[in-house]
Amino acid sequence: MKKSRGRTGRKRRRKHLQSLGGVNCSHKLEYIKLKKWLKDRGFEDSNLKPAEFWGTGRGLMSTKALQAGDLIISLPEKCLLTTGTVLCSCLGEYIMKWKPPVSPLIALCTFLIAEKHAGEKSLWKPYLDVLPKTYTCPVCLEHDVVSLLPEPLRKKAQEQRMMVHELYVSSKAFFSSLQPLFAENTETVFNYSALEWAWCTINTRTIYMKHSQRECFSLEPDVYALAPYLDLLNHSPNVQVKAAFNEQTRSYEIRTNSQCKRYEEVFICYGPHDNQRLLLEYGFVAIDNPHSSVYVSSDTLLKYFPPLDKQRNAKLSILRDHDFLENLTFGWDGPSWRLLTALKLLSLGADEFTCWRRTLLGDIISARNEEQTLNVTAKICHFLIEETQHVLFQISQLKRSKENLKTHLALVEALSLEDLKILQKSAEILCNLSMATT
């Protein structure tokens, strides 16, 4: 039998974990209940423990050193929440007879709302209890906070909000059809904030798992699965993993391609996403994200070109036709090739305009064109630096006056600080390039 560590030993171990950035949370009642619930469904795991980490919040730590190729987690099919789970519930018969068919996404949202409302009676309660109560996706952000986002992200955030609202409006009739299942009015159970919470849960936490097309659902792809416990794993852009459903073991498995020390946080990678995408889809920002970019809108692009340029409209038309007005960025390695190419084409002199095809292929047209392109790129970079600094100033002002928005403002601040680092690095690169060409 193992000797008790004693209070001093436990204290020392807790301090050691804190120094590594993680505090073990497996003793908390919600995690004890979740682990028991998962064990009843065939999940056995001793390598991962829930913990609180300084930089990432809640996550999973490894109780042993992990090597490349090691299995991080294997979650049995019985633990996964899919549209199959929904159809086997009391909602199944209502979904099967509803016309036009609901989407797999709405089926999952409906199930989450209904189970959350069921409270103690829900078979999924141990999982629901560890889900976030609120989210920080743009759809949940206040208008004051959304207005501080960079223009391309602000536009996508507004589209996201509209899409969720339309989803709610178009599903109201279906929600009403579920009235026989509820003592309360379905309008109070399936209200907008309930749908927003369910949508965010699915959007931020599902794993990709393809299911065969069912006639009772609309034609949207059925590719979602909620994975209790596994979804506590946080994202890092610096790790690589292999994740897939194993047909032999009937489990969803994740293997690491990176090493991980004992008691360190175990990370997975959601994909090579930049910070704007991470904030839009998952509601967080990754510090020093190598995939991050600052986007240049077409409006910003045109600020620095004379409106009297007779070929201006023709140049714009060429850029639009060849898809060179989108995804123009500054990155850690300076302006992207796409941004420089768009600016080179806009900088073509009247006598050079016939060379536009060569410009799109990356050819050097003239020393004058190269110099003007670098000059305009540097101006745009400095404009974006000033704009980002202004946003950071606005955030600091709002933080003082709007206590309730502090969490959301901190998120936009983190994004702006990352953008500022990228732009300052790009300005440095452009300065060096300019000195090299003169």
C-alpha positions as CSV (number, residue, x, y, z in Angstrom):
1,M,0.0,0.0,0.0
2,K,1.3,3.5,-0.9
3,K,2.3,5.8,2.0
4,S,0.2,9.0,2.4
5,R,2.2,12.0,1.1
6,G,1.0,14.1,4.0
7,R,0.0,17.8,3.9
8,T,3.6,19.1,3.4
9,G,4.1,16.7,0.5
10,R,0.8,17.7,-1.1
11,K,1.7,21.4,-0.7
12,R,5.1,20.9,-2.3
13,R,3.5,19.0,-5.2
14,R,0.9,21.8,-5.7
15,K,3.6,24.4,-5.7
16,H,5.6,22.3,-8.3
17,L,2.5,22.1,-10.5
18,Q,1.9,25.8,-10.2
19,S,5.6,26.5,-11.2
20,L,4.9,24.5,-14.4
21,G,1.8,26.6,-15.0
22,G,-0.9,24.0,-14.0
23,V,-3.0,23.4,-10.9
24,N,-4.6,19.9,-10.8
25,C,-8.4,20.1,-10.7
26,S,-9.3,16.4,-10.8
27,H,-10.5,16.6,-7.1
28,K,-13.4,18.9,-8.1
29,L,-16.8,17.3,-7.9
30,E,-17.8,18.1,-11.5
31,Y,-14.7,16.3,-12.9
32,I,-15.1,13.3,-10.5
33,K,-18.7,13.0,-11.8
34,L,-17.7,13.4,-15.4
35,K,-14.9,10.7,-15.1
36,K,-17.4,8.3,-13.5
37,W,-20.0,9.0,-16.2
38,L,-17.3,8.4,-18.9
39,K,-16.1,5.2,-17.2
40,D,-19.6,3.8,-17.3
41,R,-19.5,4.3,-21.1
42,G,-16.2,2.4,-21.4
43,F,-13.6,5.3,-21.2
44,E,-10.5,4.4,-19.2
45,D,-7.8,7.0,-18.8
46,S,-5.1,7.8,-16.3
47,N,-2.7,9.9,-18.4
48,L,-4.7,13.1,-18.4
49,K,-5.9,15.3,-15.6
50,P,-8.0,18.4,-15.7
51,A,-6.1,21.4,-14.5
52,E,-6.1,25.2,-14.5
53,F,-3.3,26.9,-16.4
54,W,-2.0,30.4,-16.2
55,G,-2.0,31.2,-19.9
56,T,-4.9,29.1,-21.3
57,G,-7.3,28.6,-18.3
58,R,-8.9,25.2,-18.1
59,G,-7.1,22.3,-19.9
60,L,-5.6,18.8,-19.5
61,M,-2.2,18.0,-18.1
62,S,-0.2,14.8,-18.8
63,T,0.7,12.6,-15.8
64,K,3.5,11.1,-17.8
65,A,6.0,12.2,-20.4
66,L,4.6,11.9,-23.9
67,Q,6.7,11.0,-27.0
68,A,5.8,11.6,-30.7
69,G,3.4,8.9,-31.8
70,D,1.9,8.4,-28.3
71,L,-1.9,8.1,-27.9
72,I,-3.1,11.1,-26.0
73,I,-6.7,10.0,-25.7
74,S,-9.1,7.3,-27.0
75,L,-12.8,8.2,-26.5
76,P,-15.3,5.4,-27.1
77,E,-18.2,6.0,-29.6
78,K,-20.7,5.7,-26.6
79,C,-19.2,8.9,-25.1
80,L,-19.7,10.9,-28.3
81,L,-22.7,13.1,-28.8
82,T,-23.8,13.0,-32.5
83,T,-27.0,13.3,-34.5
84,G,-27.4,9.6,-33.9
85,T,-27.7,10.4,-30.1
86,V,-30.3,13.0,-30.9
87,L,-32.4,10.6,-33.0
88,C,-32.3,7.9,-30.2
89,S,-33.7,10.5,-27.8
90,C,-37.4,11.6,-27.3
91,L,-36.7,14.3,-30.0
92,G,-36.1,11.6,-32.7
93,E,-39.7,11.1,-33.7
94,Y,-40.4,14.9,-33.9
95,I,-37.3,15.3,-36.1
96,M,-38.2,12.4,-38.4
97,K,-41.7,13.8,-39.2
98,W,-40.8,17.5,-39.5
99,K,-40.9,19.0,-43.0
100,P,-38.9,20.6,-44.4
101,P,-36.1,18.6,-42.7
102,V,-34.0,20.3,-40.0
103,S,-30.3,20.6,-40.4
104,P,-27.9,18.3,-38.4
105,L,-26.7,21.5,-36.6
106,I,-30.2,22.5,-35.5
107,A,-30.8,18.9,-34.3
108,L,-27.8,19.1,-32.1
109,C,-28.6,22.6,-30.8
110,T,-32.1,21.4,-29.9
111,F,-30.8,18.4,-28.0
112,L,-28.3,20.6,-26.0
113,I,-31.1,23.1,-25.1
114,A,-33.6,20.3,-24.1
115,E,-31.0,18.4,-22.0
116,K,-29.8,21.6,-20.3
117,H,-33.4,22.4,-19.5
118,A,-34.0,18.9,-18.1
119,G,-31.4,19.6,-15.4
120,E,-31.1,16.6,-13.0
121,K,-33.1,14.4,-15.2
122,S,-30.7,14.6,-18.1
123,L,-28.5,11.6,-18.9
124,W,-25.9,14.0,-20.1
125,K,-25.8,16.2,-17.0
126,P,-22.2,15.4,-16.0
127,Y,-21.1,16.6,-19.4
128,L,-23.4,19.7,-19.5
129,D,-22.1,20.7,-16.0
130,V,-18.5,21.2,-17.3
131,L,-19.5,23.1,-20.5
132,P,-18.8,26.8,-20.4
133,K,-21.8,28.9,-19.2
134,T,-20.9,31.7,-21.6
135,Y,-18.7,32.1,-24.7
136,T,-16.5,34.8,-26.2
137,C,-17.2,34.3,-29.9
138,P,-18.1,37.5,-31.8
139,V,-21.7,36.5,-31.9
140,C,-21.8,37.0,-28.1
141,L,-19.9,40.3,-28.0
142,E,-21.5,43.6,-27.3
143,H,-21.7,46.1,-30.2
144,D,-19.2,48.4,-28.5
145,V,-16.6,45.6,-28.5
146,V,-17.4,44.4,-32.1
147,S,-16.9,47.9,-33.4
148,L,-13.2,47.7,-32.2
149,L,-12.4,44.7,-34.2
150,P,-10.3,45.0,-37.4
151,E,-12.6,45.8,-40.4
152,P,-12.4,42.4,-42.2
153,L,-13.1,40.6,-38.9
154,R,-15.8,43.1,-37.9
155,K,-17.6,42.3,-41.2
156,K,-17.4,38.5,-40.5
157,A,-18.6,39.0,-36.9
158,Q,-21.7,40.8,-38.2
159,E,-22.3,38.0,-40.7
160,Q,-22.0,35.4,-37.9
161,R,-24.5,37.3,-35.8
162,M,-27.0,37.5,-38.7
163,M,-26.6,33.8,-39.5
164,V,-27.3,32.7,-35.9
165,H,-30.3,35.1,-35.7
166,E,-31.7,33.7,-39.0
167,L,-31.1,30.1,-37.7
168,Y,-33.2,31.0,-34.7
169,V,-36.0,32.6,-36.7
170,S,-36.2,29.8,-39.2
171,S,-36.3,27.1,-36.4
172,K,-39.1,28.7,-34.3
173,A,-41.8,26.6,-35.9
174,F,-39.9,23.4,-35.4
175,F,-39.3,24.3,-31.7
176,S,-43.0,24.9,-31.3
177,S,-43.7,21.4,-32.6
178,L,-41.9,20.0,-29.5
179,Q,-44.5,21.5,-27.1
180,P,-45.9,18.0,-26.1
181,L,-42.4,17.3,-24.5
182,F,-42.4,20.3,-22.2
183,A,-44.6,21.6,-19.4
184,E,-43.4,25.2,-20.1
185,N,-44.0,27.1,-23.2
186,T,-41.3,26.2,-25.8
187,E,-40.7,29.9,-26.5
188,T,-39.2,30.2,-23.0
189,V,-37.2,27.0,-23.3
190,F,-35.9,27.6,-26.9
191,N,-35.3,31.4,-26.6
192,Y,-32.5,33.2,-28.5
193,S,-29.9,33.1,-25.8
194,A,-30.4,29.3,-25.4
195,L,-29.8,28.9,-29.1
196,E,-26.8,31.2,-29.1
197,W,-25.3,29.1,-26.2
198,A,-26.0,25.8,-28.0
199,W,-24.6,27.1,-31.3
200,C,-21.4,28.4,-29.7
201,T,-21.0,25.0,-27.9
202,I,-21.1,23.1,-31.2
203,N,-19.1,25.7,-33.2
204,T,-16.3,25.9,-30.6
205,R,-16.2,22.3,-29.3
206,T,-17.1,19.7,-31.9
207,I,-14.7,17.4,-33.6
208,Y,-15.0,16.5,-37.3
209,M,-16.7,13.2,-37.8
210,K,-18.4,12.4,-41.0
211,H,-21.8,10.6,-40.7
212,S,-23.8,9.1,-43.5
213,Q,-26.6,11.2,-45.0
214,R,-30.0,10.6,-43.4
215,E,-33.3,11.5,-45.1
216,C,-34.7,13.1,-41.9
217,F,-32.0,15.8,-42.1
218,S,-31.5,18.6,-44.7
219,L,-28.6,18.3,-47.1
220,E,-26.0,20.2,-45.0
221,P,-23.1,18.0,-44.1
222,D,-23.5,15.9,-40.9
223,V,-19.9,16.2,-39.6
224,Y,-20.3,17.1,-35.9
225,A,-19.5,15.2,-32.7
226,L,-19.2,16.6,-29.2
227,A,-16.5,14.8,-27.3
228,P,-16.7,15.0,-23.5
229,Y,-13.4,15.3,-21.7
230,L,-11.5,15.4,-25.0
231,D,-12.9,18.9,-25.6
232,L,-10.9,20.1,-22.6
233,L,-7.7,19.9,-24.7
234,N,-6.6,23.5,-25.7
235,H,-5.2,24.6,-29.0
236,S,-1.6,25.5,-29.7
237,P,-0.3,26.4,-33.2
238,N,3.0,24.9,-32.3
239,V,2.0,21.3,-32.0
240,Q,1.0,18.6,-34.5
241,V,-1.5,15.8,-33.8
242,K,-3.3,13.0,-35.7
243,A,-7.0,12.8,-34.9
244,A,-9.5,10.5,-36.4
245,F,-12.2,7.9,-35.6
246,N,-10.7,4.4,-35.4
247,E,-13.2,2.0,-37.0
248,Q,-11.4,-1.0,-35.4
249,T,-11.6,0.3,-31.8
250,R,-14.8,2.3,-32.4
251,S,-13.2,5.2,-30.6
252,Y,-12.1,8.7,-31.5
253,E,-8.3,8.8,-31.1
254,I,-5.7,11.6,-30.9
255,R,-2.0,10.9,-31.3
256,T,0.7,13.5,-30.7
257,N,3.5,14.2,-33.1
258,S,5.2,16.4,-30.4
259,Q,6.8,15.7,-27.1
260,C,5.2,16.7,-23.8
261,K,6.9,16.7,-20.4
262,R,5.2,15.2,-17.3
263,Y,2.7,17.7,-15.6
264,E,2.8,20.0,-18.7
265,E,-0.4,21.0,-20.5
266,V,-1.2,18.7,-23.4
267,F,-2.2,20.7,-26.5
268,I,-3.8,19.8,-29.8
269,C,-3.9,21.9,-33.0
270,Y,-7.3,22.9,-34.4
271,G,-5.5,23.8,-37.7
272,P,-3.1,26.5,-39.1
273,H,-5.5,29.3,-38.2
274,D,-4.6,33.0,-37.8
275,N,-5.9,34.9,-34.8
276,Q,-8.8,36.5,-36.6
277,R,-10.1,33.0,-37.5
278,L,-9.4,31.7,-34.0
279,L,-11.4,34.6,-32.4
280,L,-14.2,34.2,-34.9
281,E,-14.7,30.5,-34.6
282,Y,-13.4,29.7,-31.1
283,G,-13.5,32.9,-29.1
284,F,-9.8,33.2,-28.2
285,V,-6.4,34.5,-29.4
286,A,-3.1,32.6,-29.5
287,I,-0.1,34.6,-28.4
288,D,2.9,34.6,-30.9
289,N,0.8,32.7,-33.4
290,P,3.1,31.9,-36.4
291,H,0.0,31.7,-38.7
292,S,-1.3,35.1,-37.7
293,S,-1.8,37.9,-40.3
294,V,-3.1,41.5,-40.4
295,Y,-5.6,41.9,-43.3
296,V,-5.6,44.9,-45.6
297,S,-9.1,45.9,-46.8
298,S,-9.5,47.1,-50.4
299,D,-10.6,50.5,-49.0
300,T,-7.2,50.9,-47.2
301,L,-5.5,49.7,-50.4
302,L,-7.0,52.4,-52.5
303,K,-6.4,55.3,-50.0
304,Y,-2.8,55.6,-51.4
305,F,-3.5,55.8,-55.1
306,P,-4.4,58.9,-57.0
307,P,-8.2,58.9,-57.9
308,L,-7.2,60.7,-61.2
309,D,-5.2,57.6,-62.5
310,K,-7.0,57.0,-65.8
311,Q,-6.4,53.3,-65.6
312,R,-7.5,53.0,-61.9
313,N,-10.9,51.3,-62.8
314,A,-9.3,48.9,-65.3
315,K,-6.6,48.0,-62.7
316,L,-9.3,47.4,-60.0
317,S,-11.2,45.3,-62.5
318,I,-8.1,43.1,-63.2
319,L,-7.5,42.6,-59.5
320,R,-11.1,41.7,-58.9
321,D,-11.2,39.2,-61.8
322,H,-8.0,37.5,-60.6
323,D,-9.0,37.5,-57.0
324,F,-6.4,39.9,-55.8
325,L,-8.6,42.1,-53.6
326,E,-9.1,39.6,-50.8
327,N,-6.6,38.0,-48.4
328,L,-4.0,40.7,-48.7
329,T,-1.9,40.6,-45.5
330,F,1.1,41.5,-43.4
331,G,2.7,38.6,-41.6
332,W,5.7,38.0,-39.3
333,D,7.8,37.9,-42.5
334,G,6.5,41.2,-43.8
335,P,3.9,42.0,-46.6
336,S,2.5,38.9,-48.4
337,W,3.3,38.2,-52.0
338,R,-0.4,38.8,-52.8
339,L,-0.4,42.2,-51.2
340,L,2.8,43.3,-53.0
341,T,1.5,42.0,-56.3
342,A,-1.8,43.9,-55.9
343,L,0.2,47.1,-55.1
344,K,2.6,46.6,-58.0
345,L,-0.3,46.4,-60.4
346,L,-1.8,49.5,-58.9
347,S,1.6,51.3,-59.2
348,L,2.0,50.6,-62.9
349,G,2.7,53.8,-64.9
350,A,0.5,54.6,-67.9
351,D,3.4,53.4,-70.2
352,E,3.7,50.1,-68.1
353,F,0.0,49.2,-68.0
354,T,0.2,46.7,-70.9
355,C,2.6,44.6,-68.7
356,W,-0.2,43.8,-66.1
357,R,-0.1,40.1,-66.9
358,R,3.6,39.9,-66.1
359,T,3.0,41.7,-62.9
360,L,0.5,39.0,-61.7
361,L,3.1,36.4,-62.5
362,G,5.6,38.1,-60.3
363,D,7.9,39.7,-62.9
364,I,9.8,42.9,-62.1
365,I,8.5,45.6,-64.4
366,S,10.8,48.6,-63.6
367,A,12.9,50.0,-60.7
368,R,10.4,52.9,-60.4
369,N,7.5,50.4,-60.0
370,E,9.4,48.4,-57.4
371,E,10.3,51.6,-55.4
372,Q,6.8,53.0,-55.5
373,T,5.3,49.7,-54.4
374,L,7.6,49.5,-51.4
375,N,6.8,53.1,-50.6
376,V,3.0,52.6,-50.7
377,T,3.3,49.3,-48.7
378,A,5.3,51.1,-46.0
379,K,2.6,53.9,-45.9
380,I,-0.2,51.3,-45.5
381,C,1.8,49.5,-42.8
382,H,2.2,52.8,-40.8
383,F,-1.4,53.7,-41.3
384,L,-2.4,50.3,-39.8
385,I,0.0,50.7,-36.9
386,E,-1.6,54.1,-36.1
387,E,-5.1,52.6,-36.4
388,T,-4.2,49.7,-34.1
389,Q,-2.6,52.0,-31.5
390,H,-5.8,54.1,-31.6
391,V,-7.9,51.0,-30.9
392,L,-5.7,50.1,-28.0
393,F,-6.2,53.6,-26.6
394,Q,-10.0,53.2,-27.0
395,I,-9.9,49.8,-25.2
396,S,-8.0,51.3,-22.2
397,Q,-10.6,54.1,-22.0
398,L,-13.5,51.6,-22.2
399,K,-11.9,49.3,-19.6
400,R,-12.2,52.1,-17.0
401,S,-15.8,53.0,-17.8
402,K,-17.3,49.6,-18.7
403,E,-16.5,47.0,-16.0
404,N,-18.9,44.5,-17.4
405,L,-17.0,44.4,-20.8
406,K,-13.6,43.7,-19.3
407,T,-13.3,40.1,-20.4
408,H,-14.4,40.9,-24.0
409,L,-12.2,43.9,-24.2
410,A,-9.2,41.9,-23.0
411,L,-9.8,39.6,-26.0
412,V,-9.8,42.4,-28.5
413,E,-6.8,43.9,-26.8
414,A,-4.9,40.6,-27.1
415,L,-5.7,40.5,-30.8
416,S,-4.7,44.2,-31.3
417,L,-1.4,43.7,-29.5
418,E,-0.6,40.7,-31.7
419,D,-1.5,42.7,-34.8
420,L,0.7,45.6,-33.6
421,K,3.7,43.2,-33.2
422,I,3.2,41.9,-36.7
423,L,2.9,45.4,-38.2
424,Q,6.0,46.7,-36.4
425,K,8.0,43.7,-37.6
426,S,6.7,44.3,-41.2
427,A,7.6,48.0,-40.9
428,E,11.2,47.0,-40.0
429,I,11.4,44.5,-42.9
430,L,10.1,47.2,-45.3
431,C,12.6,49.7,-44.0
432,N,15.5,47.2,-44.6
433,L,14.2,46.4,-48.1
434,S,13.9,50.1,-49.0
435,M,17.5,50.7,-47.9
436,A,18.7,47.7,-49.9
437,T,17.0,49.0,-53.1
438,T,18.2,52.6,-52.9
